[in-house]
Amino acid sequence: MVIYLSGLNEPTMGTQLSQTRRRWLETCATVAGMTAIAGCSGSDENGASSEEDSNEDESLGSDWPMYGVDLQNTGYHPNARGPESETVTTRAVMNIDGHVPFPLSIADKVAYLSSTGGVSGDAKLYAVDLDTEEILWEEEGFGAPNVHDGIVYGPTGDGQIHGFDAETGDRWRSEEIESIIGLGGPVPTESGIIVASHERIWKIDPDTGEYTTVTTTPDFVGGSTDWPAFHNDVFYIARSSNLYAVNIETSEIEWTFKAEQEGRLSDSNPAVANGCVYLTGTGRDNQLYAIDADSGEKEWSIDTKSEIKTSPAVSGNHIYIGDTNRLIAVDNNNGTIEWETTKNITGRPSDVVISNDTCYASSQFGIFAFNASSGTPKWSYTVDDSLDGGFTAPPTLFDGTVYIPANDNKLYAIEDA
């Protein structure tokens, strides 16, 4: 999904608050089963590349703090659990004022979701207690929720980053960045909050709200990455046909990778794992690329035979991508297709997520679970008349349940029957 560097949101309510530093809500800087080494290499069967990475996986707990699970956009969660039986059931958790195009984020048994605003016309950010399924607070704002250090980031507007106290919903605002063309989604890291506008990459101090320019990026025509990846102080973002690796500490563009057929690299989001950046090309460039994260050199690529706009997900030795009625698992060492299914999935899936050797893909027509190693179907739920509208975002897993928003402006829970 592209739709990025436009003026996303216009929240006007709330007062500035002093952001206090709380304990890390588990951690959202987890490197999910990866290690940065020269070239692309696999990891063990459980998805952990090293003892250090395995420890970081444990620190994630059951939280699902952001889009893509972690800052590297791997889409892999080592601990989350979904339904385990072959038969599942669905139920409505809550009504939502408007459309929800982003997956939920979860921290400390509280789910955060953002809607476009429906009858009221006001975009909203909700906090929902998953034990009681009651709304704890709701505030104006729109953007993929991202929980970091007790603050829920996501909405931007009027040249500002907006954050909300995870417990109370009190609003924090950065200083206004003047004379910019739009802001993308904020990426909170230990180095600061990183955000891209059309012309620059910015770093914002989460305590003071002050901003500094990291670098000016080359002008471009076309889309930009919805959700950049971040690893080892490097910010990976695609603009049209180019992928940039921007060092946040040195302010240098370390390398630029250009799509081989002058297609687009910005229709999906990059994922960083096993020392590589994985990204799909579209337009004239229907490729899945593995790019060395340090040098920017291509390790391998495969012809995907069609435009694939879902972002790659990475777990263990596999990369997962989806297309209309199609799901593919690719060996990350050499780019060979390990398995492919075209019979047990309907529609064009949203971004794939993986946990406990299960690969989850959702589309307008339903949600489908597969064995991540073999591609064998585990279970599926197909949308029928009882659910007035298909699913609108990738799934989020928590405590044996899949949470997913739908076109009928409701949040649904999919559980063991």
VOGULO-498993 format. One record per residue (C-alpha): x, y, z; residue in one letter. Coordinates in steps of 0.05 Angstrom, whole numbers, plus 5000, padded with zeros to 4 digits. Layout:
N
SEMI, x, y, z, residu
SEMI, X, Y, Z, A
...
END
This chain:
417
SEMI, x, y, z, residu
SEMI, 5000, 5000, 5000, M
SEMI, 5028, 5068, 4981, V
SEMI, 4985, 5129, 4997, I
SEMI, 5036, 5164, 5040, Y
SEMI, 5065, 5234, 5034, L
SEMI, 5000, 5271, 5033, S
SEMI, 4974, 5314, 5090, G
SEMI, 4946, 5255, 5129, L
SEMI, 4909, 5282, 5188, N
SEMI, 4884, 5344, 5219, E
SEMI, 4875, 5332, 5294, P
SEMI, 4861, 5397, 5330, T
SEMI, 4841, 5377, 5400, M
SEMI, 4883, 5361, 5462, G
SEMI, 4934, 5397, 5502, T
SEMI, 5009, 5391, 5505, Q
SEMI, 5035, 5347, 5560, L
SEMI, 5103, 5333, 5588, S
SEMI, 5124, 5265, 5565, Q
SEMI, 5151, 5224, 5622, T
SEMI, 5197, 5165, 5609, R
SEMI, 5163, 5101, 5631, R
SEMI, 5187, 5031, 5629, R
SEMI, 5190, 5005, 5559, W
SEMI, 5124, 4972, 5540, L
SEMI, 5161, 4907, 5531, E
SEMI, 5201, 4932, 5471, T
SEMI, 5187, 4953, 5400, C
SEMI, 5259, 4954, 5379, A
SEMI, 5261, 4879, 5376, T
SEMI, 5300, 4847, 5320, V
SEMI, 5254, 4790, 5305, A
SEMI, 5296, 4731, 5288, G
SEMI, 5351, 4767, 5250, M
SEMI, 5424, 4785, 5249, T
SEMI, 5461, 4836, 5206, A
SEMI, 5517, 4800, 5170, I
SEMI, 5545, 4805, 5101, A
SEMI, 5498, 4774, 5051, G
SEMI, 5431, 4740, 5064, C
SEMI, 5433, 4680, 5108, S
SEMI, 5380, 4638, 5142, G
SEMI, 5370, 4625, 5216, S
SEMI, 5348, 4566, 5256, D
SEMI, 5281, 4533, 5248, E
SEMI, 5249, 4574, 5303, N
SEMI, 5266, 4639, 5268, G
SEMI, 5320, 4662, 5316, A
SEMI, 5388, 4677, 5285, S
SEMI, 5429, 4683, 5348, S
SEMI, 5424, 4677, 5424, E
SEMI, 5421, 4753, 5429, E
SEMI, 5363, 4756, 5380, D
SEMI, 5327, 4701, 5417, S
SEMI, 5332, 4741, 5482, N
SEMI, 5303, 4802, 5446, E
SEMI, 5246, 4758, 5421, D
SEMI, 5230, 4740, 5493, E
SEMI, 5228, 4813, 5513, S
SEMI, 5173, 4826, 5462, L
SEMI, 5127, 4782, 5506, G
SEMI, 5057, 4778, 5477, S
SEMI, 5055, 4852, 5455, D
SEMI, 5046, 4871, 5382, W
SEMI, 5070, 4943, 5387, P
SEMI, 5069, 4966, 5315, M
SEMI, 5056, 4955, 5242, Y
SEMI, 5100, 4898, 5218, G
SEMI, 5111, 4875, 5291, V
SEMI, 5180, 4906, 5296, D
SEMI, 5222, 4964, 5270, L
SEMI, 5249, 4919, 5216, Q
SEMI, 5179, 4905, 5187, N
SEMI, 5190, 4830, 5189, T
SEMI, 5117, 4814, 5203, G
SEMI, 5143, 4758, 5249, Y
SEMI, 5123, 4749, 5321, H
SEMI, 5158, 4694, 5361, P
SEMI, 5106, 4689, 5417, N
SEMI, 5037, 4711, 5392, A
SEMI, 4984, 4657, 5387, R
SEMI, 4924, 4651, 5341, G
SEMI, 4869, 4597, 5338, P
SEMI, 4896, 4526, 5339, E
SEMI, 4837, 4483, 5318, S
SEMI, 4814, 4468, 5247, E
SEMI, 4748, 4504, 5258, T
SEMI, 4743, 4577, 5278, V
SEMI, 4687, 4625, 5295, T
SEMI, 4681, 4700, 5291, T
SEMI, 4646, 4752, 5334, R
SEMI, 4642, 4828, 5334, A
SEMI, 4682, 4861, 5389, V
SEMI, 4660, 4933, 5379, M
SEMI, 4631, 4983, 5331, N
SEMI, 4679, 5034, 5301, I
SEMI, 4664, 5103, 5276, D
SEMI, 4693, 5097, 5206, G
SEMI, 4740, 5053, 5165, H
SEMI, 4803, 5021, 5195, V
SEMI, 4858, 5011, 5143, P
SEMI, 4914, 4994, 5192, F
SEMI, 4926, 4933, 5235, P
SEMI, 4917, 4939, 5310, L
SEMI, 4975, 4949, 5358, S
SEMI, 4974, 4916, 5426, I
SEMI, 5012, 4932, 5490, A
SEMI, 4997, 4909, 5561, D
SEMI, 4931, 4877, 5540, K
SEMI, 4906, 4942, 5509, V
SEMI, 4892, 4947, 5434, A
SEMI, 4901, 5012, 5395, Y
SEMI, 4866, 5024, 5329, L
SEMI, 4856, 5083, 5283, S
SEMI, 4795, 5099, 5240, S
SEMI, 4780, 5149, 5185, T
SEMI, 4718, 5175, 5220, G
SEMI, 4648, 5157, 5197, G
SEMI, 4584, 5193, 5214, V
SEMI, 4621, 5243, 5258, S
SEMI, 4672, 5258, 5204, G
SEMI, 4727, 5260, 5256, D
SEMI, 4785, 5210, 5250, A
SEMI, 4794, 5173, 5315, K
SEMI, 4846, 5134, 5354, L
SEMI, 4817, 5083, 5403, Y
SEMI, 4846, 5046, 5463, A
SEMI, 4808, 4982, 5479, V
SEMI, 4818, 4937, 5540, D
SEMI, 4823, 4866, 5512, L
SEMI, 4800, 4834, 5577, D
SEMI, 4735, 4874, 5583, T
SEMI, 4731, 4896, 5510, E
SEMI, 4713, 4966, 5535, E
SEMI, 4738, 5030, 5504, I
SEMI, 4787, 5062, 5552, L
SEMI, 4794, 5127, 5513, W
SEMI, 4786, 5156, 5444, E
SEMI, 4818, 5217, 5414, E
SEMI, 4819, 5252, 5347, E
SEMI, 4874, 5230, 5301, G
SEMI, 4890, 5183, 5243, F
SEMI, 4951, 5140, 5230, G
SEMI, 4978, 5070, 5241, A
SEMI, 4985, 5063, 5317, P
SEMI, 5055, 5050, 5342, N
SEMI, 5068, 5040, 5416, V
SEMI, 5136, 5061, 5444, H
SEMI, 5156, 5077, 5515, D
SEMI, 5085, 5088, 5540, G
SEMI, 5064, 5133, 5482, I
SEMI, 5020, 5115, 5422, V
SEMI, 5046, 5150, 5360, Y
SEMI, 5014, 5150, 5291, G
SEMI, 4974, 5213, 5275, P
SEMI, 5008, 5271, 5241, T
SEMI, 4979, 5337, 5219, G
SEMI, 4996, 5411, 5212, D
SEMI, 5070, 5392, 5207, G
SEMI, 5069, 5359, 5276, Q
SEMI, 5076, 5289, 5304, I
SEMI, 5022, 5271, 5354, H
SEMI, 5030, 5221, 5411, G
SEMI, 4980, 5197, 5463, F
SEMI, 4993, 5173, 5533, D
SEMI, 4978, 5098, 5528, A
SEMI, 4941, 5098, 5594, E
SEMI, 4902, 5164, 5593, T
SEMI, 4900, 5186, 5520, G
SEMI, 4931, 5254, 5538, D
SEMI, 4960, 5285, 5475, R
SEMI, 5033, 5304, 5462, W
SEMI, 5054, 5346, 5403, R
SEMI, 5122, 5357, 5371, S
SEMI, 5143, 5425, 5348, E
SEMI, 5114, 5445, 5281, E
SEMI, 5159, 5429, 5223, I
SEMI, 5149, 5488, 5177, E
SEMI, 5148, 5490, 5100, S
SEMI, 5141, 5416, 5087, I
SEMI, 5099, 5375, 5039, I
SEMI, 5064, 5324, 5082, G
SEMI, 5090, 5277, 5135, L
SEMI, 5091, 5201, 5133, G
SEMI, 5081, 5155, 5192, G
SEMI, 5128, 5168, 5251, P
SEMI, 5177, 5113, 5269, V
SEMI, 5196, 5118, 5343, P
SEMI, 5265, 5090, 5358, T
SEMI, 5317, 5096, 5413, E
SEMI, 5352, 5147, 5369, S
SEMI, 5289, 5191, 5366, G
SEMI, 5225, 5193, 5326, I
SEMI, 5242, 5187, 5252, I
SEMI, 5194, 5214, 5200, V
SEMI, 5197, 5230, 5126, A
SEMI, 5167, 5287, 5088, S
SEMI, 5169, 5294, 5012, H
SEMI, 5236, 5327, 5012, E
SEMI, 5271, 5307, 5078, R
SEMI, 5282, 5257, 5133, I
SEMI, 5272, 5286, 5202, W
SEMI, 5290, 5266, 5273, K
SEMI, 5247, 5290, 5331, I
SEMI, 5266, 5289, 5405, D
SEMI, 5210, 5253, 5442, P
SEMI, 5223, 5293, 5506, D
SEMI, 5225, 5363, 5478, T
SEMI, 5189, 5356, 5412, G
SEMI, 5247, 5392, 5377, E
SEMI, 5264, 5370, 5307, Y
SEMI, 5327, 5367, 5265, T
SEMI, 5340, 5351, 5192, T
SEMI, 5374, 5284, 5181, V
SEMI, 5383, 5292, 5107, T
SEMI, 5351, 5319, 5044, T
SEMI, 5329, 5265, 4996, T
SEMI, 5331, 5270, 4920, P
SEMI, 5268, 5295, 4887, D
SEMI, 5222, 5241, 4860, F
SEMI, 5157, 5231, 4823, V
SEMI, 5111, 5177, 4848, G
SEMI, 5098, 5142, 4913, G
SEMI, 5138, 5133, 4976, S
SEMI, 5142, 5077, 5027, T
SEMI, 5083, 5076, 5075, D
SEMI, 5123, 5047, 5132, W
SEMI, 5199, 5050, 5127, P
SEMI, 5243, 4999, 5162, A
SEMI, 5296, 5016, 5214, F
SEMI, 5356, 4974, 5236, H
SEMI, 5424, 4990, 5266, N
SEMI, 5413, 5066, 5260, D
SEMI, 5396, 5060, 5186, V
SEMI, 5328, 5081, 5158, F
SEMI, 5306, 5044, 5095, Y
SEMI, 5255, 5081, 5052, I
SEMI, 5235, 5073, 4979, A
SEMI, 5217, 5133, 4935, R
SEMI, 5188, 5112, 4868, S
SEMI, 5242, 5068, 4835, S
SEMI, 5296, 5078, 4887, N
SEMI, 5309, 5048, 4956, L
SEMI, 5352, 5091, 5002, Y
SEMI, 5392, 5070, 5064, A
SEMI, 5397, 5132, 5108, V
SEMI, 5444, 5132, 5168, N
SEMI, 5407, 5171, 5222, I
SEMI, 5470, 5184, 5263, E
SEMI, 5517, 5207, 5207, T
SEMI, 5462, 5238, 5163, S
SEMI, 5491, 5202, 5103, E
SEMI, 5454, 5164, 5049, I
SEMI, 5496, 5102, 5053, E
SEMI, 5472, 5072, 4988, W
SEMI, 5417, 5075, 4936, T
SEMI, 5388, 5015, 4901, F
SEMI, 5350, 5025, 4836, K
SEMI, 5297, 4979, 4808, A
SEMI, 5326, 4942, 4749, E
SEMI, 5268, 4952, 4701, Q
SEMI, 5252, 5023, 4724, E
SEMI, 5190, 4997, 4760, G
SEMI, 5167, 5020, 4828, R
SEMI, 5196, 4998, 4895, L
SEMI, 5149, 5041, 4936, S
SEMI, 5085, 4999, 4930, D
SEMI, 5105, 4955, 4989, S
SEMI, 5146, 4965, 5052, N
SEMI, 5218, 4940, 5060, P
SEMI, 5234, 4885, 5111, A
SEMI, 5303, 4877, 5142, V
SEMI, 5327, 4809, 5165, A
SEMI, 5387, 4762, 5159, N
SEMI, 5432, 4819, 5135, G
SEMI, 5387, 4836, 5076, C
SEMI, 5331, 4884, 5057, V
SEMI, 5273, 4849, 5022, Y
SEMI, 5227, 4889, 4976, L
SEMI, 5181, 4877, 4917, T
SEMI, 5181, 4916, 4852, G
SEMI, 5118, 4932, 4813, T
SEMI, 5100, 4965, 4747, G
SEMI, 5153, 4944, 4697, R
SEMI, 5192, 4908, 4752, D
SEMI, 5155, 4848, 4779, N
SEMI, 5212, 4823, 4823, Q
SEMI, 5225, 4804, 4895, L
SEMI, 5293, 4832, 4913, Y
SEMI, 5343, 4812, 4967, A
SEMI, 5391, 4870, 4977, I
SEMI, 5452, 4869, 5022, D
SEMI, 5435, 4915, 5080, A
SEMI, 5507, 4941, 5087, D
SEMI, 5528, 4950, 5014, S
SEMI, 5463, 4959, 4976, G
SEMI, 5485, 4905, 4927, E
SEMI, 5433, 4856, 4900, K
SEMI, 5442, 4787, 4929, E
SEMI, 5387, 4756, 4886, W
SEMI, 5319, 4769, 4855, S
SEMI, 5262, 4727, 4828, I
SEMI, 5209, 4742, 4778, D
SEMI, 5142, 4743, 4815, T
SEMI, 5103, 4737, 4749, K
SEMI, 5055, 4792, 4771, S
SEMI, 5051, 4857, 4810, E
SEMI, 5058, 4840, 4884, I
SEMI, 5042, 4899, 4928, K
SEMI, 5041, 4863, 4994, T
SEMI, 5102, 4875, 5037, S
SEMI, 5150, 4817, 5047, P
SEMI, 5146, 4781, 5115, A
SEMI, 5207, 4743, 5140, V
SEMI, 5212, 4685, 5189, S
SEMI, 5270, 4636, 5195, G
SEMI, 5291, 4615, 5126, N
SEMI, 5230, 4640, 5088, H
SEMI, 5203, 4704, 5058, I
SEMI, 5128, 4707, 5048, Y
SEMI, 5091, 4748, 4995, I
SEMI, 5020, 4747, 4970, G
SEMI, 4982, 4763, 4907, D
SEMI, 4911, 4754, 4883, T
SEMI, 4890, 4682, 4901, N
SEMI, 4963, 4666, 4913, R
SEMI, 5013, 4659, 4971, L
SEMI, 5087, 4645, 4961, I
SEMI, 5143, 4624, 5008, A
SEMI, 5214, 4638, 4983, V
SEMI, 5280, 4610, 5010, D
SEMI, 5318, 4671, 5034, N
SEMI, 5386, 4640, 5020, N
SEMI, 5379, 4633, 4944, N
SEMI, 5310, 4660, 4923, G
SEMI, 5280, 4593, 4904, T
SEMI, 5206, 4583, 4915, I
SEMI, 5195, 4533, 4972, E
SEMI, 5120, 4529, 4965, W
SEMI, 5063, 4564, 4931, E
SEMI, 4988, 4558, 4939, T
SEMI, 4934, 4583, 4892, T
SEMI, 4876, 4540, 4915, K
SEMI, 4865, 4557, 4987, N
SEMI, 4865, 4633, 4987, I
SEMI, 4816, 4682, 4958, T
SEMI, 4828, 4754, 4938, G
SEMI, 4890, 4797, 4943, R
SEMI, 4917, 4791, 5014, P
SEMI, 4939, 4847, 5059, S
SEMI, 5010, 4841, 5087, D
SEMI, 5024, 4771, 5113, V
SEMI, 5042, 4758, 5186, V
SEMI, 5076, 4697, 5217, I
SEMI, 5077, 4666, 5286, S
SEMI, 5087, 4596, 5315, N
SEMI, 5101, 4566, 5246, D
SEMI, 5035, 4593, 5221, T
SEMI, 5028, 4642, 5163, C
SEMI, 4966, 4686, 5164, Y
SEMI, 4938, 4722, 5103, A
SEMI, 4874, 4763, 5102, S
SEMI, 4836, 4794, 5045, S
SEMI, 4769, 4825, 5029, Q
SEMI, 4741, 4755, 5025, F
SEMI, 4767, 4723, 5089, G
SEMI, 4828, 4702, 5129, I
SEMI, 4871, 4641, 5115, F
SEMI, 4922, 4605, 5159, A
SEMI, 4976, 4559, 5131, F
SEMI, 5033, 4519, 5159, N
SEMI, 5091, 4567, 5148, A
SEMI, 5141, 4511, 5132, S
SEMI, 5099, 4469, 5084, S
SEMI, 5042, 4513, 5060, G
SEMI, 4990, 4463, 5084, T
SEMI, 4924, 4497, 5101, P
SEMI, 4909, 4499, 5176, K
SEMI, 4842, 4536, 5177, W
SEMI, 4804, 4590, 5141, S
SEMI, 4746, 4637, 5152, Y
SEMI, 4708, 4661, 5090, T
SEMI, 4667, 4724, 5095, V
SEMI, 4592, 4711, 5087, D
SEMI, 4528, 4751, 5095, D
SEMI, 4536, 4749, 5171, S
SEMI, 4595, 4796, 5164, L
SEMI, 4572, 4855, 5123, D
SEMI, 4637, 4872, 5087, G
SEMI, 4707, 4842, 5081, G
SEMI, 4769, 4852, 5122, F
SEMI, 4807, 4917, 5114, T
SEMI, 4876, 4906, 5146, A
SEMI, 4927, 4853, 5164, P
SEMI, 4910, 4811, 5226, P
SEMI, 4939, 4821, 5295, T
SEMI, 4947, 4761, 5341, L
SEMI, 4939, 4759, 5417, F
SEMI, 4926, 4703, 5467, D
SEMI, 4896, 4654, 5418, G
SEMI, 4854, 4705, 5381, T
SEMI, 4861, 4741, 5314, V
SEMI, 4836, 4813, 5316, Y
SEMI, 4819, 4845, 5250, I
SEMI, 4776, 4904, 5226, P
SEMI, 4724, 4898, 5172, A
SEMI, 4687, 4940, 5120, N
SEMI, 4624, 4942, 5162, D
SEMI, 4660, 4988, 5212, N
SEMI, 4668, 4935, 5265, K
SEMI, 4727, 4901, 5299, L
SEMI, 4724, 4825, 5298, Y
SEMI, 4755, 4770, 5339, A
SEMI, 4768, 4702, 5306, I
SEMI, 4776, 4646, 5356, E
SEMI, 4774, 4571, 5363, D
SEMI, 4704, 4546, 5354, A
END
